[in-house]
């Protein structure tokens, strides 16, 4: 996975502007109000991130859909099963 740390400020800017799908006018107005000048690629990236965020928020809004960030729970193992495996030397590689 590529290192996104140098560009994480774009996510912070998106959160500041608002994560809903942004229009060019909204980005331009925000820049004018804050005095922050964005490069073309920064503006494009924020616009794309806002569209992706909105799309995913709509897709995963339904509670029956599995969230892409939701961790999968490990299967429950009884303490007795662990002790038995350790005593028997049944180790999996």
KEDREN-572379 format. One record per atom (N, C-alpha, C, O): x, y, z; atom name; residue number from 1. Coordinates in Angstrom, 1 decimal, padded with zeros to 4 digits. Example, Ala and Ser with C-alpha at 12.3 -4.5 7.8 and 13.67 -1.06 7.14 Angstrom:
BEGIN
+--------+--------+--------+------+------+
:      x :      y :      z : lolo : fivo :
+--------+--------+--------+------+------+
:  013.2 : -005.7 :  007.8 :    N :    1 :
:  012.3 : -004.5 :  007.8 :   CA :    1 :
:  013.2 : -003.3 :  007.8 :    C :    1 :
:  014.2 : -003.3 :  008.5 :    O :    1 :
:  012.8 : -002.2 :  007.1 :    N :    2 :
:  013.7 : -001.1 :  007.1 :   CA :    2 :
:  012.9 :  000.0 :  007.9 :    C :    2 :
:  013.4 :  001.1 :  008.0 :    O :    2 :
+--------+--------+--------+------+------+
//
This chain:
BEGIN
+--------+--------+--------+------+------+
:      x :      y :      z : lolo : fivo :
+--------+--------+--------+------+------+
:  000.8 : -001.2 :  000.0 :    N :    1 :
:  000.0 :  000.0 :  000.0 :   CA :    1 :
:  000.9 :  001.2 :  000.0 :    C :    1 :
:  001.9 :  001.3 :  000.8 :    O :    1 :
:  000.6 :  002.2 : -000.8 :    N :    2 :
:  001.4 :  003.4 : -000.9 :   CA :    2 :
:  001.3 :  004.2 :  000.4 :    C :    2 :
:  000.3 :  004.2 :  001.1 :    O :    2 :
:  002.4 :  005.0 :  000.7 :    N :    3 :
:  002.4 :  005.8 :  001.9 :   CA :    3 :
:  001.6 :  007.1 :  001.6 :    C :    3 :
:  002.0 :  007.9 :  000.7 :    O :    3 :
:  000.5 :  007.3 :  002.3 :    N :    4 :
: -000.3 :  008.5 :  002.1 :   CA :    4 :
: -000.1 :  009.6 :  003.1 :    C :    4 :
: -000.7 :  010.7 :  003.0 :    O :    4 :
:  000.8 :  009.3 :  004.0 :    N :    5 :
:  001.1 :  010.3 :  005.1 :   CA :    5 :
:  001.4 :  011.7 :  004.5 :    C :    5 :
:  000.9 :  012.7 :  005.1 :    O :    5 :
:  002.2 :  011.9 :  003.5 :    N :    6 :
:  002.5 :  013.2 :  003.0 :   CA :    6 :
:  001.2 :  013.9 :  002.4 :    C :    6 :
:  001.2 :  015.2 :  002.3 :    O :    6 :
:  000.2 :  013.2 :  002.1 :    N :    7 :
: -001.0 :  013.8 :  001.6 :   CA :    7 :
: -002.2 :  013.7 :  002.5 :    C :    7 :
: -003.3 :  014.1 :  002.1 :    O :    7 :
: -002.0 :  013.3 :  003.8 :    N :    8 :
: -003.1 :  013.2 :  004.7 :   CA :    8 :
: -003.7 :  014.6 :  005.0 :    C :    8 :
: -004.9 :  014.6 :  005.4 :    O :    8 :
: -003.0 :  015.7 :  004.7 :    N :    9 :
: -003.6 :  017.0 :  005.0 :   CA :    9 :
: -004.8 :  017.2 :  004.1 :    C :    9 :
: -005.7 :  018.0 :  004.4 :    O :    9 :
: -004.9 :  016.5 :  002.9 :    N :   10 :
: -006.0 :  016.7 :  002.0 :   CA :   10 :
: -007.3 :  016.1 :  002.7 :    C :   10 :
: -008.4 :  016.6 :  002.5 :    O :   10 :
: -007.2 :  015.0 :  003.4 :    N :   11 :
: -008.3 :  014.5 :  004.1 :   CA :   11 :
: -008.7 :  015.4 :  005.2 :    C :   11 :
: -009.9 :  015.6 :  005.5 :    O :   11 :
: -007.8 :  016.0 :  005.9 :    N :   12 :
: -008.1 :  017.0 :  006.9 :   CA :   12 :
: -008.9 :  018.2 :  006.3 :    C :   12 :
: -009.8 :  018.7 :  006.9 :    O :   12 :
: -008.4 :  018.7 :  005.1 :    N :   13 :
: -009.1 :  019.8 :  004.4 :   CA :   13 :
: -010.5 :  019.3 :  004.0 :    C :   13 :
: -011.5 :  020.1 :  004.2 :    O :   13 :
: -010.7 :  018.1 :  003.5 :    N :   14 :
: -012.0 :  017.6 :  003.2 :   CA :   14 :
: -012.9 :  017.6 :  004.4 :    C :   14 :
: -014.1 :  018.0 :  004.3 :    O :   14 :
: -012.4 :  017.2 :  005.5 :    N :   15 :
: -013.2 :  017.2 :  006.7 :   CA :   15 :
: -013.6 :  018.6 :  007.2 :    C :   15 :
: -014.7 :  018.8 :  007.7 :    O :   15 :
: -012.7 :  019.5 :  006.9 :    N :   16 :
: -013.0 :  020.9 :  007.3 :   CA :   16 :
: -014.0 :  021.5 :  006.4 :    C :   16 :
: -015.0 :  022.2 :  006.8 :    O :   16 :
: -013.9 :  021.3 :  005.1 :    N :   17 :
: -014.9 :  021.8 :  004.1 :   CA :   17 :
: -016.2 :  021.1 :  004.3 :    C :   17 :
: -017.3 :  021.8 :  004.2 :    O :   17 :
: -016.2 :  019.8 :  004.5 :    N :   18 :
: -017.4 :  019.0 :  004.7 :   CA :   18 :
: -017.3 :  017.8 :  003.8 :    C :   18 :
: -017.1 :  018.0 :  002.6 :    O :   18 :
: -017.6 :  016.6 :  004.3 :    N :   19 :
: -017.3 :  015.4 :  003.6 :   CA :   19 :
: -018.4 :  015.1 :  002.5 :    C :   19 :
: -018.3 :  014.1 :  001.8 :    O :   19 :
: -019.5 :  015.9 :  002.5 :    N :   20 :
: -020.5 :  015.6 :  001.4 :   CA :   20 :
: -019.9 :  015.9 :  000.1 :    C :   20 :
: -018.9 :  016.5 : -000.1 :    O :   20 :
: -020.6 :  015.4 : -001.0 :    N :   21 :
: -020.1 :  015.6 : -002.3 :   CA :   21 :
: -020.0 :  017.1 : -002.7 :    C :   21 :
: -021.1 :  017.7 : -002.7 :    O :   21 :
: -018.9 :  017.5 : -002.9 :    N :   22 :
: -018.6 :  019.0 : -003.1 :   CA :   22 :
: -018.7 :  019.4 : -004.6 :    C :   22 :
: -018.4 :  018.6 : -005.5 :    O :   22 :
: -019.2 :  020.6 : -004.8 :    N :   23 :
: -019.2 :  021.2 : -006.1 :   CA :   23 :
: -017.9 :  022.0 : -006.3 :    C :   23 :
: -017.3 :  022.4 : -005.3 :    O :   23 :
: -017.6 :  022.4 : -007.5 :    N :   24 :
: -016.5 :  023.3 : -007.7 :   CA :   24 :
: -016.7 :  024.6 : -007.0 :    C :   24 :
: -015.8 :  025.2 : -006.5 :    O :   24 :
: -017.9 :  025.1 : -007.1 :    N :   25 :
: -018.3 :  026.4 : -006.5 :   CA :   25 :
: -018.1 :  026.3 : -005.0 :    C :   25 :
: -017.6 :  027.3 : -004.4 :    O :   25 :
: -018.4 :  025.2 : -004.3 :    N :   26 :
: -018.2 :  025.1 : -002.9 :   CA :   26 :
: -016.7 :  025.1 : -002.5 :    C :   26 :
: -016.3 :  025.8 : -001.5 :    O :   26 :
: -015.9 :  024.4 : -003.3 :    N :   27 :
: -014.5 :  024.4 : -003.1 :   CA :   27 :
: -013.9 :  025.8 : -003.3 :    C :   27 :
: -013.1 :  026.3 : -002.5 :    O :   27 :
: -014.3 :  026.5 : -004.4 :    N :   28 :
: -013.9 :  027.8 : -004.6 :   CA :   28 :
: -014.3 :  028.8 : -003.5 :    C :   28 :
: -013.5 :  029.6 : -003.1 :    O :   28 :
: -015.5 :  028.7 : -003.1 :    N :   29 :
: -016.0 :  029.6 : -002.0 :   CA :   29 :
: -015.2 :  029.3 : -000.7 :    C :   29 :
: -014.9 :  030.3 :  000.0 :    O :   29 :
: -015.0 :  028.1 : -000.4 :    N :   30 :
: -014.2 :  027.8 :  000.8 :   CA :   30 :
: -012.8 :  028.4 :  000.7 :    C :   30 :
: -012.3 :  029.0 :  001.7 :    O :   30 :
: -012.2 :  028.2 : -000.4 :    N :   31 :
: -010.8 :  028.8 : -000.6 :   CA :   31 :
: -010.9 :  030.3 : -000.5 :    C :   31 :
: -010.0 :  030.9 :  000.2 :    O :   31 :
: -011.9 :  030.9 : -001.0 :    N :   32 :
: -012.0 :  032.4 : -000.9 :   CA :   32 :
: -012.2 :  032.9 :  000.5 :    C :   32 :
: -011.7 :  033.9 :  000.9 :    O :   32 :
: -013.0 :  032.1 :  001.3 :    N :   33 :
: -013.3 :  032.5 :  002.6 :   CA :   33 :
: -012.2 :  032.2 :  003.6 :    C :   33 :
: -011.9 :  033.0 :  004.5 :    O :   33 :
: -011.4 :  031.2 :  003.3 :    N :   34 :
: -010.3 :  030.8 :  004.2 :   CA :   34 :
: -009.0 :  031.4 :  003.8 :    C :   34 :
: -008.0 :  031.5 :  004.6 :    O :   34 :
: -008.9 :  031.9 :  002.6 :    N :   35 :
: -007.6 :  032.4 :  002.1 :   CA :   35 :
: -006.6 :  031.3 :  001.7 :    C :   35 :
: -005.4 :  031.6 :  001.5 :    O :   35 :
: -007.1 :  030.1 :  001.7 :    N :   36 :
: -006.2 :  028.9 :  001.4 :   CA :   36 :
: -006.2 :  028.7 : -000.1 :    C :   36 :
: -007.3 :  028.7 : -000.7 :    O :   36 :
: -005.1 :  028.7 : -000.8 :    N :   37 :
: -005.0 :  028.5 : -002.2 :   CA :   37 :
: -004.6 :  027.0 : -002.4 :    C :   37 :
: -003.6 :  026.5 : -002.0 :    O :   37 :
: -005.5 :  026.3 : -003.2 :    N :   38 :
: -005.2 :  024.9 : -003.5 :   CA :   38 :
: -004.7 :  024.8 : -004.9 :    C :   38 :
: -005.1 :  025.6 : -005.8 :    O :   38 :
: -003.8 :  023.9 : -005.2 :    N :   39 :
: -003.3 :  023.6 : -006.5 :   CA :   39 :
: -004.5 :  022.9 : -007.3 :    C :   39 :
: -005.4 :  022.4 : -006.7 :    O :   39 :
: -004.3 :  022.8 : -008.6 :    N :   40 :
: -005.3 :  022.1 : -009.4 :   CA :   40 :
: -005.5 :  020.6 : -008.9 :    C :   40 :
: -006.6 :  020.1 : -008.7 :    O :   40 :
: -004.4 :  019.9 : -008.7 :    N :   41 :
: -004.5 :  018.5 : -008.3 :   CA :   41 :
: -005.0 :  018.4 : -006.9 :    C :   41 :
: -005.7 :  017.4 : -006.6 :    O :   41 :
: -004.8 :  019.3 : -006.0 :    N :   42 :
: -005.4 :  019.3 : -004.7 :   CA :   42 :
: -006.9 :  019.5 : -004.7 :    C :   42 :
: -007.6 :  018.8 : -004.1 :    O :   42 :
: -007.3 :  020.4 : -005.5 :    N :   43 :
: -008.8 :  020.6 : -005.7 :   CA :   43 :
: -009.4 :  019.4 : -006.3 :    C :   43 :
: -010.5 :  019.0 : -005.9 :    O :   43 :
: -008.8 :  018.8 : -007.4 :    N :   44 :
: -009.3 :  017.6 : -008.0 :   CA :   44 :
: -009.4 :  016.5 : -007.0 :    C :   44 :
: -010.4 :  015.7 : -007.0 :    O :   44 :
: -008.4 :  016.3 : -006.2 :    N :   45 :
: -008.3 :  015.2 : -005.2 :   CA :   45 :
: -009.4 :  015.4 : -004.2 :    C :   45 :
: -010.1 :  014.4 : -003.8 :    O :   45 :
: -009.6 :  016.6 : -003.7 :    N :   46 :
: -010.6 :  016.9 : -002.7 :   CA :   46 :
: -012.0 :  016.6 : -003.3 :    C :   46 :
: -012.9 :  016.0 : -002.6 :    O :   46 :
: -012.2 :  017.0 : -004.5 :    N :   47 :
: -013.5 :  016.8 : -005.2 :   CA :   47 :
: -013.7 :  015.3 : -005.3 :    C :   47 :
: -014.8 :  014.8 : -005.1 :    O :   47 :
: -012.7 :  014.5 : -005.8 :    N :   48 :
: -012.9 :  013.1 : -005.9 :   CA :   48 :
: -013.1 :  012.4 : -004.6 :    C :   48 :
: -014.0 :  011.5 : -004.5 :    O :   48 :
: -012.3 :  012.8 : -003.6 :    N :   49 :
: -012.5 :  012.2 : -002.2 :   CA :   49 :
: -013.9 :  012.4 : -001.7 :    C :   49 :
: -014.5 :  011.5 : -001.1 :    O :   49 :
: -014.5 :  013.6 : -001.9 :    N :   50 :
: -015.8 :  013.9 : -001.5 :   CA :   50 :
: -016.8 :  013.0 : -002.2 :    C :   50 :
: -017.8 :  012.6 : -001.6 :    O :   50 :
: -016.6 :  012.8 : -003.5 :    N :   51 :
: -017.6 :  011.9 : -004.2 :   CA :   51 :
: -017.5 :  010.5 : -003.8 :    C :   51 :
: -018.5 :  009.8 : -003.6 :    O :   51 :
: -016.2 :  010.0 : -003.5 :    N :   52 :
: -016.0 :  008.7 : -003.0 :   CA :   52 :
: -016.7 :  008.5 : -001.6 :    C :   52 :
: -017.3 :  007.5 : -001.4 :    O :   52 :
: -016.4 :  009.5 : -000.8 :    N :   53 :
: -017.0 :  009.5 :  000.6 :   CA :   53 :
: -018.5 :  009.4 :  000.5 :    C :   53 :
: -019.1 :  008.5 :  001.2 :    O :   53 :
: -019.2 :  010.2 : -000.3 :    N :   54 :
: -020.6 :  010.3 : -000.4 :   CA :   54 :
: -021.1 :  008.9 : -000.9 :    C :   54 :
: -022.1 :  008.4 : -000.5 :    O :   54 :
: -020.5 :  008.4 : -001.9 :    N :   55 :
: -020.9 :  007.1 : -002.5 :   CA :   55 :
: -020.8 :  006.0 : -001.5 :    C :   55 :
: -021.8 :  005.2 : -001.4 :    O :   55 :
: -019.7 :  005.9 : -000.8 :    N :   56 :
: -019.6 :  004.9 :  000.2 :   CA :   56 :
: -020.6 :  005.1 :  001.4 :    C :   56 :
: -021.1 :  004.1 :  001.9 :    O :   56 :
: -020.8 :  006.3 :  001.8 :    N :   57 :
: -021.7 :  006.6 :  002.9 :   CA :   57 :
: -023.1 :  006.1 :  002.5 :    C :   57 :
: -023.9 :  005.6 :  003.3 :    O :   57 :
: -023.5 :  006.4 :  001.2 :    N :   58 :
: -024.8 :  005.9 :  000.8 :   CA :   58 :
: -024.9 :  004.4 :  000.6 :    C :   58 :
: -025.9 :  003.8 :  001.0 :    O :   58 :
: -023.8 :  003.8 :  000.1 :    N :   59 :
: -023.8 :  002.4 : -000.1 :   CA :   59 :
: -023.8 :  001.6 :  001.3 :    C :   59 :
: -024.6 :  000.6 :  001.4 :    O :   59 :
: -023.1 :  002.1 :  002.3 :    N :   60 :
: -023.1 :  001.4 :  003.5 :   CA :   60 :
: -024.0 :  002.0 :  004.6 :    C :   60 :
: -023.9 :  001.6 :  005.8 :    O :   60 :
: -024.9 :  002.8 :  004.2 :    N :   61 :
: -025.9 :  003.4 :  005.1 :   CA :   61 :
: -026.8 :  002.3 :  005.6 :    C :   61 :
: -027.2 :  002.3 :  006.8 :    O :   61 :
: -027.2 :  001.4 :  004.8 :    N :   62 :
: -028.1 :  000.3 :  005.1 :   CA :   62 :
: -027.4 : -000.6 :  006.2 :    C :   62 :
: -026.2 : -001.0 :  006.0 :    O :   62 :
: -028.0 : -000.8 :  007.3 :    N :   63 :
: -027.4 : -001.5 :  008.4 :   CA :   63 :
: -027.1 : -003.0 :  008.1 :    C :   63 :
: -026.3 : -003.6 :  008.8 :    O :   63 :
: -027.7 : -003.5 :  007.0 :    N :   64 :
: -027.4 : -004.9 :  006.7 :   CA :   64 :
: -026.1 : -005.1 :  005.8 :    C :   64 :
: -025.6 : -006.2 :  005.7 :    O :   64 :
: -025.6 : -004.0 :  005.3 :    N :   65 :
: -024.4 : -004.0 :  004.5 :   CA :   65 :
: -023.2 : -004.0 :  005.4 :    C :   65 :
: -023.2 : -003.4 :  006.4 :    O :   65 :
: -022.2 : -004.8 :  005.0 :    N :   66 :
: -021.0 : -004.9 :  005.8 :   CA :   66 :
: -020.2 : -003.7 :  005.5 :    C :   66 :
: -019.9 : -003.4 :  004.4 :    O :   66 :
: -019.8 : -003.0 :  006.6 :    N :   67 :
: -018.9 : -001.8 :  006.5 :   CA :   67 :
: -017.5 : -002.2 :  006.0 :    C :   67 :
: -017.0 : -003.3 :  006.4 :    O :   67 :
: -016.9 : -001.4 :  005.1 :    N :   68 :
: -015.6 : -001.8 :  004.7 :   CA :   68 :
: -014.5 : -001.7 :  005.8 :    C :   68 :
: -013.4 : -002.3 :  005.6 :    O :   68 :
: -014.8 : -001.0 :  006.8 :    N :   69 :
: -013.8 : -000.8 :  007.9 :   CA :   69 :
: -014.1 : -001.6 :  009.1 :    C :   69 :
: -013.3 : -001.6 :  010.0 :    O :   69 :
: -015.2 : -002.3 :  009.1 :    N :   70 :
: -015.6 : -003.1 :  010.2 :   CA :   70 :
: -014.6 : -004.3 :  010.4 :    C :   70 :
: -014.4 : -005.1 :  009.4 :    O :   70 :
: -014.1 : -004.5 :  011.5 :    N :   71 :
: -013.2 : -005.6 :  011.8 :   CA :   71 :
: -014.0 : -006.9 :  011.9 :    C :   71 :
: -015.1 : -006.9 :  012.4 :    O :   71 :
: -013.4 : -008.0 :  011.5 :    N :   72 :
: -014.0 : -009.3 :  011.6 :   CA :   72 :
: -013.6 : -009.9 :  012.9 :    C :   72 :
: -012.4 : -009.9 :  013.3 :    O :   72 :
: -014.6 : -010.4 :  013.7 :    N :   73 :
: -014.3 : -010.9 :  015.0 :   CA :   73 :
: -013.6 : -012.3 :  014.8 :    C :   73 :
: -014.0 : -013.1 :  014.0 :    O :   73 :
: -012.7 : -012.5 :  015.7 :    N :   74 :
: -012.0 : -013.8 :  015.7 :   CA :   74 :
: -013.0 : -014.9 :  016.3 :    C :   74 :
: -013.8 : -014.5 :  017.2 :    O :   74 :
: -012.9 : -016.1 :  015.8 :    N :   75 :
: -013.9 : -017.1 :  016.3 :   CA :   75 :
: -013.6 : -017.3 :  017.8 :    C :   75 :
: -012.5 : -017.2 :  018.3 :    O :   75 :
: -014.7 : -017.6 :  018.5 :    N :   76 :
: -014.6 : -017.8 :  020.0 :   CA :   76 :
: -014.0 : -019.2 :  020.3 :    C :   76 :
: -014.4 : -020.2 :  019.7 :    O :   76 :
: -013.0 : -019.2 :  021.1 :    N :   77 :
: -012.4 : -020.5 :  021.5 :   CA :   77 :
: -012.5 : -020.6 :  023.0 :    C :   77 :
: -012.2 : -019.6 :  023.8 :    O :   77 :
: -012.9 : -021.7 :  023.4 :    N :   78 :
: -013.0 : -022.0 :  024.9 :   CA :   78 :
: -011.6 : -022.2 :  025.5 :    C :   78 :
: -010.7 : -022.7 :  024.9 :    O :   78 :
: -011.5 : -021.7 :  026.7 :    N :   79 :
: -010.2 : -021.9 :  027.5 :   CA :   79 :
: -009.8 : -023.4 :  027.6 :    C :   79 :
: -008.6 : -023.7 :  027.5 :    O :   79 :
: -010.8 : -024.2 :  027.8 :    N :   80 :
: -010.5 : -025.7 :  027.9 :   CA :   80 :
: -009.9 : -026.2 :  026.6 :    C :   80 :
: -009.0 : -027.1 :  026.6 :    O :   80 :
: -010.4 : -025.7 :  025.4 :    N :   81 :
: -009.9 : -026.2 :  024.2 :   CA :   81 :
: -008.4 : -025.8 :  024.0 :    C :   81 :
: -007.6 : -026.5 :  023.4 :    O :   81 :
: -008.1 : -024.6 :  024.4 :    N :   82 :
: -006.7 : -024.1 :  024.3 :   CA :   82 :
: -005.8 : -024.9 :  025.2 :    C :   82 :
: -004.7 : -025.3 :  024.8 :    O :   82 :
: -006.3 : -025.2 :  026.5 :    N :   83 :
: -005.4 : -025.9 :  027.4 :   CA :   83 :
: -005.2 : -027.4 :  026.9 :    C :   83 :
: -004.1 : -027.9 :  027.0 :    O :   83 :
: -006.3 : -027.9 :  026.3 :    N :   84 :
: -006.2 : -029.3 :  025.7 :   CA :   84 :
: -005.2 : -029.3 :  024.6 :    C :   84 :
: -004.4 : -030.2 :  024.5 :    O :   84 :
: -005.2 : -028.3 :  023.7 :    N :   85 :
: -004.3 : -028.3 :  022.6 :   CA :   85 :
: -002.9 : -028.1 :  023.0 :    C :   85 :
: -002.0 : -028.7 :  022.5 :    O :   85 :
: -002.7 : -027.3 :  024.0 :    N :   86 :
: -001.3 : -027.0 :  024.5 :   CA :   86 :
: -000.8 : -028.3 :  025.2 :    C :   86 :
:  000.4 : -028.7 :  025.0 :    O :   86 :
: -001.6 : -029.0 :  025.9 :    N :   87 :
: -001.1 : -030.2 :  026.6 :   CA :   87 :
: -000.9 : -031.3 :  025.6 :    C :   87 :
:  000.1 : -032.1 :  025.8 :    O :   87 :
: -001.6 : -031.4 :  024.5 :    N :   88 :
: -001.5 : -032.4 :  023.5 :   CA :   88 :
: -000.4 : -032.1 :  022.5 :    C :   88 :
:  000.0 : -032.9 :  021.7 :    O :   88 :
:  000.0 : -030.8 :  022.5 :    N :   89 :
:  001.1 : -030.4 :  021.5 :   CA :   89 :
:  000.5 : -030.3 :  020.1 :    C :   89 :
:  001.2 : -030.4 :  019.2 :    O :   89 :
: -000.8 : -030.0 :  020.0 :    N :   90 :
: -001.4 : -029.8 :  018.7 :   CA :   90 :
: -001.3 : -028.3 :  018.3 :    C :   90 :
: -002.2 : -027.5 :  018.5 :    O :   90 :
: -000.2 : -028.0 :  017.7 :    N :   91 :
:  000.1 : -026.6 :  017.2 :   CA :   91 :
: -000.1 : -026.6 :  015.7 :    C :   91 :
:  000.4 : -027.4 :  015.0 :    O :   91 :
: -000.7 : -025.5 :  015.2 :    N :   92 :
: -000.8 : -025.3 :  013.8 :   CA :   92 :
:  000.2 : -024.3 :  013.4 :    C :   92 :
:  000.5 : -023.3 :  014.1 :    O :   92 :
:  000.9 : -024.6 :  012.2 :    N :   93 :
:  001.9 : -023.7 :  011.7 :   CA :   93 :
:  001.2 : -022.6 :  010.9 :    C :   93 :
:  001.9 : -021.7 :  010.4 :    O :   93 :
+--------+--------+--------+------+------+
//
